[in-house]
């Protein structure tokens, strides 16, 4: 039932989707749909929550603990773009439909986004700590909890920028034939890690043998 709802909402949009169409695609009666989820609004909220949890789980599973911060970010971004490409209807529900139809849908997406931002902020802060430790070997490593040179607002702002860029890039990648999840991840890593100035000078971020 949920699979059918995500497909219909993702492809037709919230307003155009009908409970009759969802029930027919799921192979159940319309009263059964209403028995489990009492309204179209409740069904859509359930879809947003399910797709949001699946996306967060995919990103966290992709970013292996223990890797250097840049490799964790690379793995997490690759998992993010792979998931959004493999679940285009779910991504449409999260990125297009829920955002444009007001509350309570937009609020659900905001909660999801805040969780992603918090996770990315951890990676950004860890990267800053690693960079500081590498530049000053006498300084304790990132794992010791030594403070980074970035302030809390800097870390949060950078995390917001990364998540926003990933969301926009996922929409572009899904609408552009031939763009792979690794290509999309590499594009963002080059921009975020190498920087625009570095790119103009011919530098590129590399995942090494796994690139």
ZAMARZA-485377 format. One record per residue (C-alpha): residue number from 1; residue in three letters; x, y, z. Coordinates in pm, whole numbers, always signed. Layout:
# ZAMARZA-485377
ATOM   num   residuo       c1       c2       c3
ATOM   NUM       ALA        X        Y        Z
...
END
This chain:
# ZAMARZA-485377
ATOM   num   residuo       c1       c2       c3
ATOM     1       UNK       +0       +0       +0
ATOM     2       UNK     +278     +242      +93
ATOM     3       UNK     +476     +150     -218
ATOM     4       UNK     +173     +225     -432
ATOM     5       UNK     +111     +554     -252
ATOM     6       UNK     +471     +671     -298
ATOM     7       UNK     +456     +584     -666
ATOM     8       UNK     +129     +770     -725
ATOM     9       UNK     +225    +1073     -514
ATOM    10       UNK     +569    +1089     -672
ATOM    11       UNK     +449    +1067    -1029
ATOM    12       UNK     +118    +1255    -1014
ATOM    13       UNK     +169    +1493     -724
ATOM    14       UNK      -23    +1524     -400
ATOM    15       UNK     -321    +1714     -534
ATOM    16       UNK     -370    +1505     -847
ATOM    17       UNK     -327    +1172     -670
ATOM    18       UNK     -643     +992     -568
ATOM    19       UNK     -706     +729     -303
ATOM    20       UNK     -893     +525     -565
ATOM    21       UNK     -582     +512     -784
ATOM    22       UNK     -361     +419     -490
ATOM    23       UNK     -596     +142     -380
ATOM    24       UNK     -617       +5     -733
ATOM    25       UNK     -239       +3     -776
ATOM    26       UNK     -193     -163     -436
ATOM    27       UNK     -454     -426     -522
ATOM    28       UNK     -671     -350     -219
ATOM    29       UNK    -1007     -187     -161
ATOM    30       UNK    -1035     +184      -95
ATOM    31       UNK    -1202     +122     +245
ATOM    32       UNK     -897      -84     +345
ATOM    33       UNK     -669     +211     +268
ATOM    34       UNK     -885     +433     +489
ATOM    35       UNK     -886     +167     +760
ATOM    36       UNK     -509     +190     +803
ATOM    37       UNK     -461     +557     +716
ATOM    38       UNK     -770     +766     +772
ATOM    39       UNK     -713    +1034     +511
ATOM    40       UNK     -510    +1126     +208
ATOM    41       UNK     -315    +1372     +424
ATOM    42       UNK     -224    +1103     +678
ATOM    43       UNK     -119     +868     +399
ATOM    44       UNK     +106    +1133     +247
ATOM    45       UNK     +265    +1214     +585
ATOM    46       UNK     +333     +843     +634
ATOM    47       UNK     +500     +832     +292
ATOM    48       UNK     +717    +1134     +374
ATOM    49       UNK     +829     +978     +701
ATOM    50       UNK     +904     +640     +548
ATOM    51       UNK    +1101     +782     +256
ATOM    52       UNK    +1286    +1021     +486
ATOM    53       UNK    +1392     +744     +723
ATOM    54       UNK    +1505     +529     +431
ATOM    55       UNK    +1720     +813     +295
ATOM    56       UNK    +1886     +883     +630
ATOM    57       UNK    +1949     +512     +686
ATOM    58       UNK    +2111     +487     +341
ATOM    59       UNK    +2343     +782     +404
ATOM    60       UNK    +2449     +658     +747
ATOM    61       UNK    +2507     +306     +616
ATOM    62       UNK    +2718     +442     +331
ATOM    63       UNK    +2950     +653     +546
ATOM    64       UNK    +3163     +394     +722
ATOM    65       UNK    +3283     +496    +1070
ATOM    66       UNK    +3659     +505    +1112
ATOM    67       UNK    +3735     +642     +767
ATOM    68       UNK    +3897     +986     +730
ATOM    69       UNK    +3635    +1261     +730
ATOM    70       UNK    +3663    +1333     +358
ATOM    71       UNK    +3617     +964     +273
ATOM    72       UNK    +3316     +944     +503
ATOM    73       UNK    +3165    +1246     +329
ATOM    74       UNK    +3239    +1093      -11
ATOM    75       UNK    +3079     +762      +88
ATOM    76       UNK    +2779     +937     +240
ATOM    77       UNK    +2725    +1154      -67
ATOM    78       UNK    +2758     +856     -299
ATOM    79       UNK    +2499     +669      -92
ATOM    80       UNK    +2272     +977      -95
ATOM    81       UNK    +2282    +1013     -473
ATOM    82       UNK    +2249     +638     -528
ATOM    83       UNK    +1940     +626     -307
ATOM    84       UNK    +1771     +924     -470
ATOM    85       UNK    +1844     +778     -815
ATOM    86       UNK    +1715     +433     -719
ATOM    87       UNK    +1400     +577     -558
ATOM    88       UNK    +1295     +866     -783
ATOM    89       UNK     +932     +859     -668
ATOM    90       UNK    +1035     +874     -304
ATOM    91       UNK    +1272    +1161     -377
ATOM    92       UNK     +997    +1344     -566
ATOM    93       UNK     +771    +1306     -262
ATOM    94       UNK    +1039    +1450      -32
ATOM    95       UNK    +1201    +1713     -248
ATOM    96       UNK     +914    +1838     -463
ATOM    97       UNK     +573    +1743     -330
ATOM    98       UNK     +611    +1776      +48
ATOM    99       UNK     +793    +2108      +24
ATOM   100       UNK     +532    +2276     -191
ATOM   101       UNK     +207    +2190      -13
ATOM   102       UNK     +255    +2361     +322
ATOM   103       UNK     +201    +2212     +666
ATOM   104       UNK     +219    +1949     +797
ATOM   105       UNK     +421    +1816     +502
ATOM   106       UNK     +684    +2090     +491
ATOM   107       UNK     +740    +2050     +865
ATOM   108       UNK     +810    +1679     +824
ATOM   109       UNK    +1071    +1753     +557
ATOM   110       UNK    +1229    +2020     +776
ATOM   111       UNK    +1274    +1767    +1056
ATOM   112       UNK    +1437    +1525     +812
ATOM   113       UNK    +1663    +1794     +674
ATOM   114       UNK    +1769    +1903    +1022
ATOM   115       UNK    +1879    +1548    +1098
ATOM   116       UNK    +2084    +1534     +778
ATOM   117       UNK    +2239    +1872     +853
ATOM   118       UNK    +2333    +1759    +1205
ATOM   119       UNK    +2500    +1447    +1067
ATOM   120       UNK    +2693    +1640     +800
ATOM   121       UNK    +2794    +1895    +1063
ATOM   122       UNK    +2960    +1613    +1258
ATOM   123       UNK    +3163    +1523     +947
ATOM   124       UNK    +3259    +1885     +882
ATOM   125       UNK    +3372    +1931    +1241
ATOM   126       UNK    +3568    +1605    +1232
ATOM   127       UNK    +3737    +1717     +911
ATOM   128       UNK    +3839    +2046    +1074
ATOM   129       UNK    +3981    +1861    +1371
ATOM   130       UNK    +4179    +1625    +1145
ATOM   131       UNK    +4315    +1917     +945
ATOM   132       UNK    +4424    +2099    +1262
ATOM   133       UNK    +4590    +1786    +1402
ATOM   134       UNK    +4775    +1724    +1074
ATOM   135       UNK    +4901    +2082    +1065
ATOM   136       UNK    +5015    +2069    +1430
ATOM   137       UNK    +5128    +1715    +1520
ATOM   138       UNK    +5162    +1813    +1884
ATOM   139       UNK    +4790    +1883    +1897
ATOM   140       UNK    +4578    +1579    +2004
ATOM   141       UNK    +4401    +1399    +1723
ATOM   142       UNK    +4039    +1450    +1621
ATOM   143       UNK    +3937    +1141    +1814
ATOM   144       UNK    +4055    +1303    +2138
ATOM   145       UNK    +3791    +1574    +2112
ATOM   146       UNK    +4033    +1861    +2057
ATOM   147       UNK    +3841    +2169    +1939
ATOM   148       UNK    +3850    +2262    +1572
ATOM   149       UNK    +3923    +2613    +1447
ATOM   150       UNK    +3570    +2638    +1307
ATOM   151       UNK    +3301    +2785    +1527
ATOM   152       UNK    +2967    +2617    +1577
ATOM   153       UNK    +2789    +2856    +1342
ATOM   154       UNK    +3056    +2799    +1076
ATOM   155       UNK    +3013    +2423    +1100
ATOM   156       UNK    +2633    +2444    +1086
ATOM   157       UNK    +2642    +2690     +798
ATOM   158       UNK    +2875    +2468     +596
ATOM   159       UNK    +2656    +2166     +669
ATOM   160       UNK    +2346    +2358     +557
ATOM   161       UNK    +2526    +2456     +235
ATOM   162       UNK    +2636    +2098     +166
ATOM   163       UNK    +2290    +1951     +224
ATOM   164       UNK    +2126    +2220      +11
ATOM   165       UNK    +2375    +2161     -269
ATOM   166       UNK    +2322    +1784     -249
ATOM   167       UNK    +1944    +1828     -272
ATOM   168       UNK    +1970    +2050     -579
ATOM   169       UNK    +2229    +1827     -742
ATOM   170       UNK    +2015    +1517     -685
ATOM   171       UNK    +1725    +1684     -866
ATOM   172       UNK    +1955    +1774    -1155
ATOM   173       UNK    +2115    +1429    -1168
ATOM   174       UNK    +1779    +1251    -1170
ATOM   175       UNK    +1659    +1472    -1457
ATOM   176       UNK    +1981    +1441    -1660
ATOM   177       UNK    +2033    +1111    -1844
ATOM   178       UNK    +2367     +943    -1789
ATOM   179       UNK    +2466    +1112    -1461
ATOM   180       UNK    +2571     +842    -1214
ATOM   181       UNK    +2559     +867     -836
ATOM   182       UNK    +2940     +862     -823
ATOM   183       UNK    +2962    +1141    -1078
ATOM   184       UNK    +2719    +1353     -878
ATOM   185       UNK    +2910    +1281     -556
ATOM   186       UNK    +3242    +1367     -723
ATOM   187       UNK    +3097    +1696     -849
ATOM   188       UNK    +2998    +1799     -499
ATOM   189       UNK    +3323    +1675     -343
ATOM   190       UNK    +3521    +1879     -595
ATOM   191       UNK    +3318    +2187     -517
ATOM   192       UNK    +3302    +2140     -141
ATOM   193       UNK    +3641    +1987      -63
ATOM   194       UNK    +3867    +2123     -336
ATOM   195       UNK    +3685    +2455     -364
ATOM   196       UNK    +3597    +2666     -664
ATOM   197       UNK    +3938    +2832     -665
ATOM   198       UNK    +4112    +2496     -667
ATOM   199       UNK    +3892    +2371     -949
ATOM   200       UNK    +3976    +2677    -1158
ATOM   201       UNK    +4344    +2596    -1099
ATOM   202       UNK    +4293    +2239    -1224
ATOM   203       UNK    +4281    +2061     -888
ATOM   204       UNK    +4044    +1770     -828
ATOM   205       UNK    +3942    +1569     -523
ATOM   206       UNK    +4009    +1197     -564
ATOM   207       UNK    +3881     +892     -380
ATOM   208       UNK    +4195     +710     -488
ATOM   209       UNK    +4164     +355     -613
ATOM   210       UNK    +3789     +352     -544
ATOM   211       UNK    +3713     +657     -761
END
